[in-house]
Amino acid sequence: MAAMQRRGRRIMMTDAERDTYLTEQRTCRVATVSADGHPHVGALWFTWDGTSLWLYSITRSLRWSQLRQDPRIAVVVDDGVEYADLRGIELSGEAVPVGEAPRTGETCPELVVPERLFAAKYFGMDTMPHDGRHAWLRLTPQTITSWDFRKLAAPPTA
C-alpha cells in the first residue's frame, strides 16, 4: 500500500501542470447520476479559470435534468495512447448553474472570464456566441485527482 501511495504522489500533477493541462485540453467526460442511481456519462467542452471548471451544456440534455435533481458531478479530462503516455485529471463536486438558462447573453459578471476563455478556445473569437440552447455549469471541485504516467519514465527529481 505504501508503494502505491509513493507512486501516486510521483505521478500526480503539480498545480501549474494541472492548470496548463486543463487549459490545453478540449474535451471532458461528465458523469451524472439519475434519481434511481443509474450513471450517465457524456462528452462536453469546457474551460478552466484556475479555480473552477466551466461546462457549457445543452439545457434540454439528460445531464442538465439529472443535475437539477442531484448536483453531484464527476468530470474526467484525459489523454494518451500508450500506457506510459497516459495522463489526466478527475474533478468532482457539485455543479452550479450560472446565468440564465438557456444563455442568451444577458449581463452576468460571473461569466465574463469563462465566456472569454471559451470563445477564444473553441471559436477563435473575443466574444461568446449564444445559441439559446446552452447554459453554464460551474464546478468548483471538492476533490481533484491527477496522474501523468510520463513521470514514471523520467528520472526522479531531488
N, C-alpha and C positions, 0 to 999 in steps of 0.2 A: 504494500500500500504506500509506504513512504517513497519508493522509487517512482510510482505513478505521480505522486504529488510533485516531486522534484522535476519530472519530465513535463508536467503540466505547467509549472512555472517557467520552465525553459522555453516552451513553445508559445507561451502567452504573448500577445502583442503589447507593446508599450502604449501609453495614451497617444503619443504622437503617431505611432504606426497605425493605431486604430482610426484616428481622425483622417489620416491620409487614405487609408483603405476605404473607409465609408464615403469619402468624398469622390474617389475614383470609380467605385463600383456603380453599376446602373440598375441592377435588378435584385430584388429581395424576395424571399418566400415568407408569407404571412400566415400564421396559424391562429385560428379562432376555434371556439367550441360552441356547439348548439346547446339548446336548453336540455336536451336528453343526453348530452355528453359526447356526441359524435364530433370528431375533429374535422376541420376544413382547412386546407392549405391552398393558397394561390399566389401566383407571382404578381409583383407590383413594382412600380417605380417609386423612388424615394429620394429624399435629400437629408443630409446630416448637417446640423448647425454647430456641432461641437458639444452639445448638451442633449439635444433631442433628435429623434428620427421622425421625419415628417413624411407621411404617406398620403398620396393623392388617389383616393378611391372613388369608384362609381357608387353613388348613393343608393342605387337600386340593386346592389350586389348582395349575395348571401353574406359576405364578410361584414358589410355595413349593418345588415339586420341582426346578425349574431352579436356584433359588438354593442348594439343598442341594448341587448338583453344581458350581456356579460362582457364587460370591457377588458377582460384579461386577454393578453395577446403575447405571442412569441414570434420573433422575426429572425430569420437566418439570412445572412449575406455570405456567400462562399464562392470559391473558385478553385481551379486546379484540376489537372487531368491525371497526372501520375501521383502516386501516394506521397512522394517526397515534396510535391508542389502544393499539396492541399493547404488551404488557409481559409479562415472565415471568422465570423462573429455571430453569436446569438444574443439578442437583446430581448428582455421580457419585462412586462409590467402591465399597465393599463392604458388603453388608447382613449384619448380625449378628443372629441370633435372640436374644431376651432373654426370660427367664421360661420357664414351662412351655409346651409346645406339644401340644395346644391349651391356651389360657389358661383356667384355672378360678378364678383369684383367689387363688392361694397368695401368701403374703407374698413380695414381691420389691422391696427398696428402690429399685432402679434404675427401677422402673415407677411409683413414686408420682407423680412430676411428670407424665410423659406421660399417664398414665391420668386424672389430674385435669383436665388441659388438654383431652384428647379427649372426656371425658364432658361437660364444660361446652360445648364447641364443637358437638358433634353431637347430644347428647341433652338439653342443658339441665339436667344433673344434677351433683351433687357427687361421686358415686362411679361407677365404671365398671361397667356391667353385663357379665357374661361369659356367652357362649352355648356354650362348649365346642367351637367350630368355628374360632375365630380365634386368632392369636398375634401377638406383636410382633416387628417387624424394626427395627433401628436403623441408620440411615445417617448416619454422621459423615462429611460429604463431604470427599473429597480435592481436588475441584475444584468451584467454583461460578462459573457464568456467568450474568449478568443483563442485561436490556435493558428500557428504558422509552422507547418512541418518542415518548411525550408530551413528553419533554425536548427533542426536535428543534424543536417548535413554540414552546417557551419561549425567551425571550432568554437568552443565555449569562450565567452568573454570574461575577463577578470573582474 
